[in-house]
Amino acid sequence: MSMGKINWYSSLYELSNKSKHISDGKSGDYEEIMERSSTKLLSNGSLFLQNIKEDREGYYLCQASNGIGNPIGKLVQVKVNSPPYFSAPSHIVSVKKGETAKLQCSVSGDLPIQIQWIRAGSTLDLNSPNGYRLSMKQESVGEDGVKAELTISGTEPGDGGAYFCQASNVYGKDQQLVQLLVQGKLLCQASSDLKTVLVTSRAINVQWHHASVNSAEVSHFIVQHKAGSDGRAGRSLPSEPLVVITEPQQPAGPPLNVVARAVSSTQLLVTWSPPVQELRNGDVQGYNLGFIETSSVNSGAGAYNMTGLVGDGAEEGAEYLITDLAKFTRYSIVVQAVNQVGPGPLSEPVTAQTLEDVPSWPPEDIRCVAPSSSPHSLQVSWKPPPIQHCNGILQAYKLQYDSQDEGFDDFDAKKTSSLTLLLSNLHKYTNYSIQVLAMTRVGEGVYSEPIYCQTSEDAPGSPEDIKAVVSSPESLLVTWLAPKEPNGVITKYNLYTRTMTGREELAHKKTSLMSQHLSYEVKNLNEHVEYQFWITASTKVGEGQSSKVISQIPTSRVPAKISSFGGLVRRPWRSTVSLSCLMVGLPLPRRTWLRGDSVVVGGVGGGRNIQIGEGGDLIIGNLQASESDNYTCLVENNMGSDKITYVLLVQVVPSAPILYVASATSSSILLHWRVADDGGSPISGYLLSYKKSNGDLQQSVLHRKTVNYELKVSSLPPPDSIMRGRISSALLLELKFLLPAVGVLILLLSVIVALCAICRRLRSGRRRAKETEDNEQNLEAQRERYYATMQKVPLHDKIPETSEEISPYATFQLEPPALLHSFRYQDDSVMPGCASTPPMSMSKIRRRRRSSGRKTDVDSEDSEESDHDPLTSSRTESSNHLDKKHHDNSK
C-alpha cells in the first residue's frame, strides 16, 4: 500500500474587500504553504499557525493523496477576530484659554467597539462636578471603524494634560494619547520686573521674575537684544537673536505605542516609542520598564518590578525582552521615560500572557484499587497538578504502567482526559508500577514518582508438570512442579488417585497436602494394578486447574528413575546454584553428572567451586559466565536408566551501551544508544551520567523503555528581537557549555572506535609488511569512522542519510547504523519553571530596526531560515566515496 501524503494550500484575500473575495476564494488560485517559523506542518498532517494576524484570513485547502486515484481535499475558512487598534499616531491639540477644545480619535477593529476617555488614571464622567463642560460622541466609520470626539468648553489651564482614548471590544483593547495644551497669557512680559544685574564692557547679566502660577505653561524664555558696532562708515547690522532655553524638567508625557507579545513560555517582548517631543523636557536618556502579574494587580498586592534601561530615546523606538517569567501567566507592563532630571509618568498598563508549556509538576494523590471481582484489573485515580505548575490548559493525562515480574513484559501507556482509568487485561496477583503525567497542547509534563499496586488473587493455574516413579514393589513416588501462574499464595495441593482395572474405576481418593510439599509417596499398593494421578493447587480464592493425568503400575522390578525435573535455570553472576537429582531404584542406582559430554567430578578434581552434595545435588558456587552450559544427571542400575538435563544460564551485567550522537542543533543534542548483550536477563533500566564543562557529574535513572529524550541548551535569539538586558550573560554562559559538551561526546566516540579497531587487529594474528599493514589499518579506520553532519531539526528523531538532510559545521563521529534506543534530556537550569522576579538592573537598549506599524508581513519570516553550505555536500560525497572504495578493495 502506498504511503499517503498531505499538502496544504492557501488562497488569502485582502481585508479591505472581504465580502468580495470570500466567495472568490473557494475557486481561486491556491499557493502551496511551506513551513516557516510561524507556520508548522505537523507530523499528523495538521497545519499550525502562530502569531496569526488579519492578513492570514482566507481559505486553506488540505489535500491528501497516496498515488492511487485522484487526491481528496478539505476546504477550511480562517477568520481572524481583531481587537481594536489605532492606525494614526498620538497627537497634540492646542487651544487658547476659554476656547472649546475638541479631542478626536479614530479606531479600527471588529465591531461593536466601546470608547472611554481617561485622564489621570480615571474615566471621565459627565455627571462629575465639571461634567457640564464635557460632551462625548462616537460614530461608526465603514464596516470596522469608529470615530470618537471629546469636547471641553471654556478650557482652563488646569484642563491641559494627557487624555487617553481607550477602545475595547470582546477581543481586546488599545488606547491612544491625545495631549491637550491650554495657552494662557505670558506672565513674564512686565518690563518692571526685567533688570540687569551685572554690566561689563563685553557682557550684560539680565534677570527677571517668573510670575507664572503654573510653571508647566512656560517651556522656555527668549531674551532679545540688538548688538551692533559703530564706526566711521556707520552702524553695522544687528547680530543674530540669542535664544536661552530653561533647565530641563522630568518628562511630562509617557512613552507611546507600548505593545507586549509573547515569544516563549517564559519571555515577553515589549516595544514602545518615545514620548511626544514637546513633553520630553530634555533628552531622553533611558527608560524604566516595570512588570507584575496581573492577578497581583487585581488583588492589590505587590508592586511593579522595575528594570532600568539605558538608551537615547531615538524616534524609531525601542524594545526589550523580559525573561524568567512564569509560564502561561498574564502580566501587566508599564514603561516610563527618563531624562537627566528623573523619570516621567508611567504609560497606561498593557497586558500580555506568556505562552503555554508542558506541566512542570506531576499529578498528585495517585491511588489504585484492585477490584476483588476482577483479578485482571486495577482502578487508578489522581488529582491534577497544582494550578501554578500546570503551565497551560490541561488536555489529557498519560498513565504508564509496568509489571515488576521479569516473566511478564506488560509495559504500556494509556491516555485519558478524566481523573481515573481502569487498567484491564493484567496478570493476576502481579505487582505493577504506575506513573502519571499531565499534558497540555505543547506536550507531556513530568511523570510522578511510581506507586506500586498488586492485582487481586484468583484460583491458580495448573501445576507445571507431574511424574510418578516406582519406588518399591508396593509404593509409587509422585512429584510435581508448582504452577507457573500461582495467581496468589498457594495454601495447599490436592493429589487425586484413581485405581483402574482395564477401563473400570475401582477406587477414587483425594489427598490434601501442605503447600511446601512437592512430592508424596503412595504406599500399600497392589502390584500390576494401574494407578492414575493428577494434582491441583489452591489459594484462598479456591481450587485451580488440574495437571495432566499420569499412569503408573507397581512392579517387583524397580528400575533406576529420577523424580526431579530438569529445565532452564537462571542464576545471577557470583551466586550459588544447586541442581537436584533425586533417584529411586533397586538395587541402588549409580549417579553421574555430565557437563555437555564430559563427566563432572566434585571436590579438588572438579574444581574449587563445584561440589556434589550428600543427596546427589550438583552445587556450583561463585558462578561465572563461562559456566553457562547443559548439565545432565544420569542414573543407572541393572534394571534400567534415566536422565534429566538442566540448562544453566548465568546472568551477568549487561555490556556497556554504545552511545551515538544522533543530531545536534543550536539548542539541543539528541542521544541514542544500543545494547549489544543484555547479559542473559531483561534490561531493567538505564543510568545516564552527564557532566557540564567544569560542572559536577549528574545522573538520571531511565526506564527500560525510555525513548526520545533530548539534552537541551539555550541559544541566542536573532539580534533584532532582544534587548541587551540582564539575559545576555546567562545565554552566553549556556553557549559556552554547548561546545565543550559536544567535544567531549566526539572524543568519547573516537576512543571507542579506536579501541574496536585495535581489538580487530589483535585477533587477526597475522603480521604483514609495515607498508601493507599501515594501508590496511588506515582503510579499516576510515571505514569504521565515517563522518556525518547532524541535521538541525528540533522535533525529529532521525539520523541524516542524504546530503540534503545535513547542516554545515556540526561534524560528529558515529558507529555504523543499528537498532537504537533514544534519550532526550532537558536541562531545568536552562528552561526554569516559575522563577522569582529578577532584581532591578541597568541595561542598554537596542533600537528597533523594524517598522513600528501594528502589522507585519509574514513573508519576512523566510529570512530567518538558515542558509545552506556547499561544504555539506562535499563531506557526504567524500564519505560515500570512501565506502565505495573499500567495497571495491574487498572484492
ABEGO torsion letter per residue (X at the ends): XBBBBBBBBBBBBBAABAAAAAAAAAABBBBBBBBBAABBBBAAGBBBBBGBBAAABEBBBBBBBAGBEBBBBBBBBBBBBBBBBBABBBBBBBBBBGBBBBBBBBBBEBOBBBBBBBBGGBBBBAABAAAAABBBBBBBBEAABBBBBBBBBGBBAAABEBBBBBBBBAAEBBBBBBBBBBBBBBAAABAAABBBABBBAABBBBBBBBABABAAABABBBBBBBBBBBBAAEBBBBBBBBBBBBBBBBBABBBBGBBBBBABAABBBBBBBBBBAAAAGEBBAEBBBBBBBAAAAAAGBEBBBBBBBBBAGBAAEBBBBBBGBBBGBBBBBBBBBBBAAEBBBBBBBBBBBBBBBBBABBBBGBBBBBBAABAABBBBBBBBBBAAAAGEBBABBBBBBBBABAABBABBBBBBABABBBBBGBBBGBBBBBBBBBBBAAEBBBBBBBBBBBBBBBBBBBBABBBBBBABAABBBBBBBBBABAGEBBABBBBBBBBBBEABBABBBBBBBBAABABBBBBGBBBGBBBBBBBBBBBAAEBBBBBBBBBBBBBABBBBBBABBBEBBBBBBGBBBBBBBBBBEOBBBBBBBBBEABBBBBEAAAEAABBBBAAGBBBBBGBBAAABBBBBBBBBBAAEBBBBBBBBBBBBBBBBBBBBBABBBAABBBBBBBBABAGGBBBAEBBBBBBBBGBBBBBBBBBAABBGBBBBBBBBBBAAABBBBAAAAAAAAAAAAAAAAAAAAAAAAAAAAAAAAAAAAAAAGBBBBAAAAAAAAAAAAAAABBBBBBBBBAABBBBBABAAABBBGBBBBBBBBBBBBBBBBBBAAABBBBBBBBBBBBBBBBBBABBABABBBAAAAAAABBBBBAAAAAAAAAAAAAAAAAAAAAX
